[in-house]
Structure formats: C-alpha cells, structure tokens
Amino acid sequence: MRTIHQPSLSPRLAKLFAADYWIVLDDVQFARRDYQHRARLGALDAPGRRQWRSVPTRLPQGRSPLIRDALIVDPGRARRKTVGTLRQY
C-alpha cells in the first residue's frame, strides 16, 4: 500500500505502519494554523491532561510559502523541548 501524507509534526502512526511506501509532500503550502508544526499530546495515564506542542517557525517568503521553505527558529531548542515533552507524556 502506498500512502501519501501532507507533513505534520506528528503523523498518524497507524497510517505509517500500514504503508509499504511512505511519501511525504514537501511542495504543499505551509498552513500556519494547522498541524504542520504543532501537535496535541495527551498522557496515557490521564487522557484529560492534554498539552499543545508547537515548533516555532519563520516563513522567509511571507505569508504563503511552501512547507519546504519554512524554517525552524531554533532547531536545537525545539528538539530538546520536543524530546522533553514526549518523555513527560
């Protein structure tokens, strides 16, 4: 099975594991208020406890660049915060 996925911070794992081929589109428009740079996390032992995790981005071409042109503001910090949040949840 081939799966084409518009990029998001946290892809659907069931979709990923079911696919023989995983194709990620990098020539789609970056949507600032979408899941491309954020995800909502919930604790397994407390489903009501949820938190948004966002990765700060900078858009060099103005309002509507392609997703491949969006830049992470501080990649090292974003990585540390994301790993820390995932460990917590």
Backbone atoms as SQL, in Angstrom:
CREATE TABLE atoms (id INTEGER PRIMARY KEY, chain TEXT, resi INTEGER, resn TEXT, atom TEXT, x REAL, y REAL, z REAL);
INSERT INTO atoms VALUES
  (1, 'A', 1, 'MET', 'N', 0.841, -1.169, 0.000),
  (2, 'A', 1, 'MET', 'CA', 0.000, 0.000, 0.000),
  (3, 'A', 1, 'MET', 'C', 0.892, 1.240, 0.000),
  (4, 'A', 2, 'ARG', 'N', 0.559, 2.208, -0.836),
  (5, 'A', 2, 'ARG', 'CA', 1.264, 3.482, -0.865),
  (6, 'A', 2, 'ARG', 'C', 0.459, 4.502, -0.074),
  (7, 'A', 3, 'THR', 'N', 1.147, 5.287, 0.702),
  (8, 'A', 3, 'THR', 'CA', 0.498, 6.315, 1.489),
  (9, 'A', 3, 'THR', 'C', 1.155, 7.645, 1.192),
  (10, 'A', 4, 'ILE', 'N', 0.349, 8.629, 0.839),
  (11, 'A', 4, 'ILE', 'CA', 0.854, 9.983, 0.629),
  (12, 'A', 4, 'ILE', 'C', 0.360, 10.823, 1.787),
  (13, 'A', 5, 'HIS', 'N', 1.271, 11.561, 2.371),
  (14, 'A', 5, 'HIS', 'CA', 0.945, 12.288, 3.605),
  (15, 'A', 5, 'HIS', 'C', 1.384, 13.736, 3.481),
  (16, 'A', 6, 'GLN', 'N', 0.481, 14.626, 3.813),
  (17, 'A', 6, 'GLN', 'CA', 0.870, 16.026, 3.911),
  (18, 'A', 6, 'GLN', 'C', 1.566, 16.179, 5.259),
  (19, 'A', 7, 'PRO', 'N', 2.741, 16.779, 5.291),
  (20, 'A', 7, 'PRO', 'CA', 3.545, 16.801, 6.514),
  (21, 'A', 7, 'PRO', 'C', 2.819, 17.390, 7.720),
  (22, 'A', 8, 'SER', 'N', 3.076, 16.774, 8.857),
  (23, 'A', 8, 'SER', 'CA', 2.592, 17.284, 10.138),
  (24, 'A', 8, 'SER', 'C', 3.636, 16.932, 11.184),
  (25, 'A', 9, 'LEU', 'N', 3.588, 17.628, 12.314),
  (26, 'A', 9, 'LEU', 'CA', 4.569, 17.381, 13.368),
  (27, 'A', 9, 'LEU', 'C', 4.466, 15.948, 13.883),
  (28, 'A', 10, 'SER', 'N', 3.267, 15.441, 13.986),
  (29, 'A', 10, 'SER', 'CA', 3.064, 14.092, 14.492),
  (30, 'A', 10, 'SER', 'C', 2.177, 13.312, 13.519),
  (31, 'A', 11, 'PRO', 'N', 2.766, 12.488, 12.645),
  (32, 'A', 11, 'PRO', 'CA', 1.954, 11.742, 11.670),
  (33, 'A', 11, 'PRO', 'C', 1.123, 10.658, 12.343),
  (34, 'A', 12, 'ARG', 'N', 0.100, 10.221, 11.681),
  (35, 'A', 12, 'ARG', 'CA', -0.728, 9.130, 12.197),
  (36, 'A', 12, 'ARG', 'C', 0.069, 7.835, 12.100),
  (37, 'A', 13, 'LEU', 'N', 0.387, 7.268, 13.243),
  (38, 'A', 13, 'LEU', 'CA', 1.271, 6.101, 13.265),
  (39, 'A', 13, 'LEU', 'C', 0.641, 4.879, 12.614),
  (40, 'A', 14, 'ALA', 'N', -0.664, 4.690, 12.751),
  (41, 'A', 14, 'ALA', 'CA', -1.320, 3.542, 12.135),
  (42, 'A', 14, 'ALA', 'C', -1.175, 3.616, 10.614),
  (43, 'A', 15, 'LYS', 'N', -1.301, 4.816, 10.077),
  (44, 'A', 15, 'LYS', 'CA', -1.144, 5.027, 8.632),
  (45, 'A', 15, 'LYS', 'C', 0.298, 4.726, 8.213),
  (46, 'A', 16, 'LEU', 'N', 1.242, 5.159, 9.026),
  (47, 'A', 16, 'LEU', 'CA', 2.656, 4.934, 8.741),
  (48, 'A', 16, 'LEU', 'C', 2.996, 3.445, 8.744),
  (49, 'A', 17, 'PHE', 'N', 2.541, 2.705, 9.754),
  (50, 'A', 17, 'PHE', 'CA', 2.875, 1.285, 9.870),
  (51, 'A', 17, 'PHE', 'C', 2.167, 0.422, 8.824),
  (52, 'A', 18, 'ALA', 'N', 1.020, 0.870, 8.324),
  (53, 'A', 18, 'ALA', 'CA', 0.273, 0.099, 7.323),
  (54, 'A', 18, 'ALA', 'C', 0.839, 0.268, 5.914),
  (55, 'A', 19, 'ALA', 'N', 1.681, 1.263, 5.728),
  (56, 'A', 19, 'ALA', 'CA', 2.165, 1.589, 4.381),
  (57, 'A', 19, 'ALA', 'C', 3.432, 0.825, 4.014),
  (58, 'A', 20, 'ASP', 'N', 3.491, 0.404, 2.765),
  (59, 'A', 20, 'ASP', 'CA', 4.727, -0.154, 2.221),
  (60, 'A', 20, 'ASP', 'C', 5.640, 0.982, 1.758),
  (61, 'A', 21, 'TYR', 'N', 5.027, 2.037, 1.251),
  (62, 'A', 21, 'TYR', 'CA', 5.743, 3.239, 0.810),
  (63, 'A', 21, 'TYR', 'C', 5.156, 4.431, 1.537),
  (64, 'A', 22, 'TRP', 'N', 6.000, 5.284, 2.088),
  (65, 'A', 22, 'TRP', 'CA', 5.581, 6.480, 2.827),
  (66, 'A', 22, 'TRP', 'C', 6.090, 7.681, 2.056),
  (67, 'A', 23, 'ILE', 'N', 5.192, 8.426, 1.451),
  (68, 'A', 23, 'ILE', 'CA', 5.553, 9.576, 0.627),
  (69, 'A', 23, 'ILE', 'C', 5.103, 10.840, 1.345),
  (70, 'A', 24, 'VAL', 'N', 6.035, 11.730, 1.603),
  (71, 'A', 24, 'VAL', 'CA', 5.720, 12.993, 2.286),
  (72, 'A', 24, 'VAL', 'C', 5.838, 14.122, 1.274),
  (73, 'A', 25, 'LEU', 'N', 4.792, 14.914, 1.179),
  (74, 'A', 25, 'LEU', 'CA', 4.772, 16.029, 0.232),
  (75, 'A', 25, 'LEU', 'C', 5.526, 17.215, 0.816),
  (76, 'A', 26, 'ASP', 'N', 6.464, 17.763, 0.050),
  (77, 'A', 26, 'ASP', 'CA', 7.171, 18.954, 0.526),
  (78, 'A', 26, 'ASP', 'C', 6.906, 20.163, -0.365),
  (79, 'A', 27, 'ASP', 'N', 6.009, 19.989, -1.325),
  (80, 'A', 27, 'ASP', 'CA', 5.699, 21.109, -2.221),
  (81, 'A', 27, 'ASP', 'C', 4.268, 21.611, -2.028),
  (82, 'A', 28, 'VAL', 'N', 3.756, 21.449, -0.795),
  (83, 'A', 28, 'VAL', 'CA', 2.433, 21.969, -0.456),
  (84, 'A', 28, 'VAL', 'C', 2.596, 23.259, 0.343),
  (85, 'A', 29, 'GLN', 'N', 1.543, 24.031, 0.393),
  (86, 'A', 29, 'GLN', 'CA', 1.578, 25.306, 1.110),
  (87, 'A', 29, 'GLN', 'C', 1.668, 25.065, 2.615),
  (88, 'A', 30, 'PHE', 'N', 2.496, 25.846, 3.292),
  (89, 'A', 30, 'PHE', 'CA', 2.607, 25.785, 4.746),
  (90, 'A', 30, 'PHE', 'C', 1.404, 26.498, 5.344),
  (91, 'A', 31, 'ALA', 'N', 0.662, 25.805, 6.175),
  (92, 'A', 31, 'ALA', 'CA', -0.517, 26.383, 6.823),
  (93, 'A', 31, 'ALA', 'C', -0.162, 26.716, 8.268),
  (94, 'A', 32, 'ARG', 'N', -0.061, 27.971, 8.570),
  (95, 'A', 32, 'ARG', 'CA', 0.399, 28.417, 9.886),
  (96, 'A', 32, 'ARG', 'C', -0.487, 27.937, 11.032),
  (97, 'A', 33, 'ARG', 'N', -1.759, 27.838, 10.825),
  (98, 'A', 33, 'ARG', 'CA', -2.678, 27.443, 11.907),
  (99, 'A', 33, 'ARG', 'C', -3.163, 26.005, 11.761),
  (100, 'A', 34, 'ASP', 'N', -2.269, 25.156, 11.293),
  (101, 'A', 34, 'ASP', 'CA', -2.614, 23.756, 11.083),
  (102, 'A', 34, 'ASP', 'C', -1.656, 22.879, 11.894),
  (103, 'A', 35, 'TYR', 'N', -1.653, 21.595, 11.644),
  (104, 'A', 35, 'TYR', 'CA', -0.841, 20.658, 12.415),
  (105, 'A', 35, 'TYR', 'C', 0.541, 20.430, 11.829),
  (106, 'A', 36, 'GLN', 'N', 0.973, 21.244, 10.907),
  (107, 'A', 36, 'GLN', 'CA', 2.279, 21.035, 10.288),
  (108, 'A', 36, 'GLN', 'C', 3.427, 21.337, 11.243),
  (109, 'A', 37, 'HIS', 'N', 3.211, 22.178, 12.224),
  (110, 'A', 37, 'HIS', 'CA', 4.278, 22.488, 13.177),
  (111, 'A', 37, 'HIS', 'C', 3.803, 22.400, 14.626),
  (112, 'A', 38, 'ARG', 'N', 2.674, 21.710, 14.842),
  (113, 'A', 38, 'ARG', 'CA', 2.196, 21.534, 16.212),
  (114, 'A', 38, 'ARG', 'C', 1.413, 20.236, 16.332),
  (115, 'A', 39, 'ALA', 'N', 1.307, 19.764, 17.566),
  (116, 'A', 39, 'ALA', 'CA', 0.572, 18.532, 17.850),
  (117, 'A', 39, 'ALA', 'C', -0.023, 18.650, 19.241),
  (118, 'A', 40, 'ARG', 'N', -1.141, 18.007, 19.444),
  (119, 'A', 40, 'ARG', 'CA', -1.765, 17.988, 20.769),
  (120, 'A', 40, 'ARG', 'C', -1.445, 16.646, 21.401),
  (121, 'A', 41, 'LEU', 'N', -0.801, 16.683, 22.558),
  (122, 'A', 41, 'LEU', 'CA', -0.354, 15.473, 23.242),
  (123, 'A', 41, 'LEU', 'C', -1.227, 15.210, 24.461),
  (124, 'A', 42, 'GLY', 'N', -1.442, 13.949, 24.752),
  (125, 'A', 42, 'GLY', 'CA', -2.195, 13.553, 25.932),
  (126, 'A', 42, 'GLY', 'C', -1.457, 12.454, 26.667),
  (127, 'A', 43, 'ALA', 'N', -1.554, 12.472, 27.990),
  (128, 'A', 43, 'ALA', 'CA', -0.890, 11.446, 28.801),
  (129, 'A', 43, 'ALA', 'C', -1.685, 10.145, 28.735),
  (130, 'A', 44, 'LEU', 'N', -0.983, 9.012, 28.649),
  (131, 'A', 44, 'LEU', 'CA', -1.664, 7.722, 28.592),
  (132, 'A', 44, 'LEU', 'C', -2.408, 7.414, 29.878),
  (133, 'A', 45, 'ASP', 'N', -1.857, 7.828, 31.029),
  (134, 'A', 45, 'ASP', 'CA', -2.491, 7.531, 32.309),
  (135, 'A', 45, 'ASP', 'C', -3.534, 8.572, 32.715),
  (136, 'A', 46, 'ALA', 'N', -3.609, 9.682, 32.013),
  (137, 'A', 46, 'ALA', 'CA', -4.587, 10.740, 32.314),
  (138, 'A', 46, 'ALA', 'C', -5.034, 11.388, 31.006),
  (139, 'A', 47, 'PRO', 'N', -5.964, 10.748, 30.282),
  (140, 'A', 47, 'PRO', 'CA', -6.360, 11.250, 28.963),
  (141, 'A', 47, 'PRO', 'C', -6.895, 12.680, 28.973),
  (142, 'A', 48, 'GLY', 'N', -7.389, 13.145, 30.086),
  (143, 'A', 48, 'GLY', 'CA', -7.907, 14.510, 30.167),
  (144, 'A', 48, 'GLY', 'C', -6.813, 15.565, 30.215),
  (145, 'A', 49, 'ARG', 'N', -5.604, 15.144, 30.547),
  (146, 'A', 49, 'ARG', 'CA', -4.475, 16.080, 30.620),
  (147, 'A', 49, 'ARG', 'C', -3.839, 16.180, 29.243),
  (148, 'A', 50, 'ARG', 'N', -4.051, 17.294, 28.586),
  (149, 'A', 50, 'ARG', 'CA', -3.531, 17.486, 27.229),
  (150, 'A', 50, 'ARG', 'C', -2.732, 18.768, 27.144),
  (151, 'A', 51, 'GLN', 'N', -1.816, 18.775, 26.194),
  (152, 'A', 51, 'GLN', 'CA', -0.958, 19.944, 26.010),
  (153, 'A', 51, 'GLN', 'C', -0.600, 20.056, 24.539),
  (154, 'A', 52, 'TRP', 'N', -0.570, 21.285, 24.052),
  (155, 'A', 52, 'TRP', 'CA', -0.117, 21.531, 22.690),
  (156, 'A', 52, 'TRP', 'C', 1.400, 21.625, 22.677),
  (157, 'A', 53, 'ARG', 'N', 2.031, 21.036, 21.679),
  (158, 'A', 53, 'ARG', 'CA', 3.478, 21.177, 21.458),
  (159, 'A', 53, 'ARG', 'C', 3.656, 21.803, 20.087),
  (160, 'A', 54, 'SER', 'N', 4.220, 22.984, 20.074),
  (161, 'A', 54, 'SER', 'CA', 4.446, 23.704, 18.817),
  (162, 'A', 54, 'SER', 'C', 5.930, 23.931, 18.607),
  (163, 'A', 55, 'VAL', 'N', 6.337, 23.900, 17.367),
  (164, 'A', 55, 'VAL', 'CA', 7.713, 24.197, 16.990),
  (165, 'A', 55, 'VAL', 'C', 7.695, 25.572, 16.324),
  (166, 'A', 56, 'PRO', 'N', 8.373, 26.569, 16.909),
  (167, 'A', 56, 'PRO', 'CA', 8.378, 27.914, 16.322),
  (168, 'A', 56, 'PRO', 'C', 8.999, 27.912, 14.921),
  (169, 'A', 57, 'THR', 'N', 8.326, 28.540, 13.987),
  (170, 'A', 57, 'THR', 'CA', 8.799, 28.594, 12.611),
  (171, 'A', 57, 'THR', 'C', 8.899, 30.028, 12.114),
  (172, 'A', 58, 'ARG', 'N', 9.729, 30.207, 11.120),
  (173, 'A', 58, 'ARG', 'CA', 9.881, 31.504, 10.453),
  (174, 'A', 58, 'ARG', 'C', 9.613, 31.267, 8.976),
  (175, 'A', 59, 'LEU', 'N', 8.815, 32.142, 8.399),
  (176, 'A', 59, 'LEU', 'CA', 8.441, 31.995, 6.997),
  (177, 'A', 59, 'LEU', 'C', 9.168, 33.042, 6.174),
  (178, 'A', 60, 'PRO', 'N', 10.234, 32.646, 5.472),
  (179, 'A', 60, 'PRO', 'CA', 11.068, 33.618, 4.767),
  (180, 'A', 60, 'PRO', 'C', 10.411, 34.272, 3.558),
  (181, 'A', 61, 'GLN', 'N', 9.413, 33.649, 2.965),
  (182, 'A', 61, 'GLN', 'CA', 8.810, 34.181, 1.752),
  (183, 'A', 61, 'GLN', 'C', 7.519, 34.949, 2.009),
  (184, 'A', 62, 'GLY', 'N', 7.219, 35.250, 3.241),
  (185, 'A', 62, 'GLY', 'CA', 5.980, 35.965, 3.522),
  (186, 'A', 62, 'GLY', 'C', 4.910, 35.035, 4.049),
  (187, 'A', 63, 'ARG', 'N', 3.678, 35.261, 3.654),
  (188, 'A', 63, 'ARG', 'CA', 2.544, 34.555, 4.239),
  (189, 'A', 63, 'ARG', 'C', 2.322, 33.136, 3.745),
  (190, 'A', 64, 'SER', 'N', 2.562, 32.816, 2.500),
  (191, 'A', 64, 'SER', 'CA', 2.173, 31.514, 1.962),
  (192, 'A', 64, 'SER', 'C', 3.316, 30.761, 1.275),
  (193, 'A', 65, 'PRO', 'N', 4.383, 30.449, 1.984),
  (194, 'A', 65, 'PRO', 'CA', 5.467, 29.697, 1.341),
  (195, 'A', 65, 'PRO', 'C', 5.132, 28.210, 1.284),
  (196, 'A', 66, 'LEU', 'N', 5.939, 27.476, 0.571),
  (197, 'A', 66, 'LEU', 'CA', 5.822, 26.019, 0.583),
  (198, 'A', 66, 'LEU', 'C', 6.384, 25.500, 1.903),
  (199, 'A', 67, 'ILE', 'N', 5.943, 24.323, 2.296),
  (200, 'A', 67, 'ILE', 'CA', 6.378, 23.775, 3.582),
  (201, 'A', 67, 'ILE', 'C', 7.889, 23.567, 3.617),
  (202, 'A', 68, 'ARG', 'N', 8.502, 23.243, 2.504),
  (203, 'A', 68, 'ARG', 'CA', 9.955, 23.029, 2.489),
  (204, 'A', 68, 'ARG', 'C', 10.729, 24.325, 2.713),
  (205, 'A', 69, 'ASP', 'N', 10.072, 25.487, 2.572),
  (206, 'A', 69, 'ASP', 'CA', 10.728, 26.776, 2.767),
  (207, 'A', 69, 'ASP', 'C', 10.566, 27.322, 4.184),
  (208, 'A', 70, 'ALA', 'N', 9.689, 26.721, 4.990),
  (209, 'A', 70, 'ALA', 'CA', 9.510, 27.155, 6.373),
  (210, 'A', 70, 'ALA', 'C', 10.730, 26.718, 7.184),
  (211, 'A', 71, 'LEU', 'N', 11.222, 27.592, 8.041),
  (212, 'A', 71, 'LEU', 'CA', 12.420, 27.319, 8.829),
  (213, 'A', 71, 'LEU', 'C', 12.080, 27.209, 10.310),
  (214, 'A', 72, 'ILE', 'N', 12.718, 26.287, 11.008),
  (215, 'A', 72, 'ILE', 'CA', 12.569, 26.187, 12.457),
  (216, 'A', 72, 'ILE', 'C', 13.443, 27.273, 13.064),
  (217, 'A', 73, 'VAL', 'N', 12.868, 28.058, 13.973),
  (218, 'A', 73, 'VAL', 'CA', 13.569, 29.208, 14.538),
  (219, 'A', 73, 'VAL', 'C', 14.851, 28.789, 15.259),
  (220, 'A', 74, 'ASP', 'N', 14.787, 27.856, 16.180),
  (221, 'A', 74, 'ASP', 'CA', 15.961, 27.388, 16.930),
  (222, 'A', 74, 'ASP', 'C', 15.897, 25.861, 16.975),
  (223, 'A', 75, 'PRO', 'N', 16.456, 25.177, 15.979),
  (224, 'A', 75, 'PRO', 'CA', 16.311, 23.721, 15.885),
  (225, 'A', 75, 'PRO', 'C', 16.769, 22.951, 17.122),
  (226, 'A', 76, 'GLY', 'N', 17.881, 23.351, 17.729),
  (227, 'A', 76, 'GLY', 'CA', 18.375, 22.655, 18.919),
  (228, 'A', 76, 'GLY', 'C', 17.405, 22.751, 20.084),
  (229, 'A', 77, 'ARG', 'N', 16.915, 23.937, 20.333),
  (230, 'A', 77, 'ARG', 'CA', 15.949, 24.142, 21.424),
  (231, 'A', 77, 'ARG', 'C', 14.643, 23.408, 21.128),
  (232, 'A', 78, 'ALA', 'N', 14.173, 23.482, 19.889),
  (233, 'A', 78, 'ALA', 'CA', 12.937, 22.789, 19.515),
  (234, 'A', 78, 'ALA', 'C', 13.075, 21.286, 19.737),
  (235, 'A', 79, 'ARG', 'N', 14.219, 20.729, 19.380),
  (236, 'A', 79, 'ARG', 'CA', 14.473, 19.302, 19.569),
  (237, 'A', 79, 'ARG', 'C', 14.454, 18.942, 21.053),
  (238, 'A', 80, 'ARG', 'N', 15.164, 19.716, 21.876),
  (239, 'A', 80, 'ARG', 'CA', 15.218, 19.432, 23.319),
  (240, 'A', 80, 'ARG', 'C', 13.838, 19.519, 23.954),
  (241, 'A', 81, 'LYS', 'N', 13.082, 20.562, 23.623),
  (242, 'A', 81, 'LYS', 'CA', 11.751, 20.730, 24.208),
  (243, 'A', 81, 'LYS', 'C', 10.800, 19.627, 23.765),
  (244, 'A', 82, 'THR', 'N', 10.894, 19.221, 22.497),
  (245, 'A', 82, 'THR', 'CA', 10.017, 18.165, 21.997),
  (246, 'A', 82, 'THR', 'C', 10.339, 16.843, 22.669),
  (247, 'A', 83, 'VAL', 'N', 11.609, 16.499, 22.760),
  (248, 'A', 83, 'VAL', 'CA', 12.009, 15.248, 23.423),
  (249, 'A', 83, 'VAL', 'C', 11.582, 15.273, 24.903),
  (250, 'A', 84, 'GLY', 'N', 11.789, 16.389, 25.575),
  (251, 'A', 84, 'GLY', 'CA', 11.383, 16.506, 26.972),
  (252, 'A', 84, 'GLY', 'C', 9.885, 16.353, 27.154),
  (253, 'A', 85, 'THR', 'N', 9.110, 16.972, 26.289),
  (254, 'A', 85, 'THR', 'CA', 7.651, 16.860, 26.380),
  (255, 'A', 85, 'THR', 'C', 7.200, 15.439, 26.107),
  (256, 'A', 86, 'LEU', 'N', 7.790, 14.781, 25.109),
  (257, 'A', 86, 'LEU', 'CA', 7.411, 13.394, 24.818),
  (258, 'A', 86, 'LEU', 'C', 7.766, 12.478, 25.979),
  (259, 'A', 87, 'ARG', 'N', 8.895, 12.693, 26.617),
  (260, 'A', 87, 'ARG', 'CA', 9.253, 11.873, 27.792),
  (261, 'A', 87, 'ARG', 'C', 8.256, 12.076, 28.925),
  (262, 'A', 88, 'GLN', 'N', 7.829, 13.317, 29.110),
  (263, 'A', 88, 'GLN', 'CA', 6.880, 13.638, 30.177),
  (264, 'A', 88, 'GLN', 'C', 5.542, 12.945, 29.925),
  (265, 'A', 89, 'TYR', 'N', 5.109, 12.905, 28.667),
  (266, 'A', 89, 'TYR', 'CA', 3.818, 12.315, 28.348),
  (267, 'A', 89, 'TYR', 'C', 3.935, 10.839, 28.038);
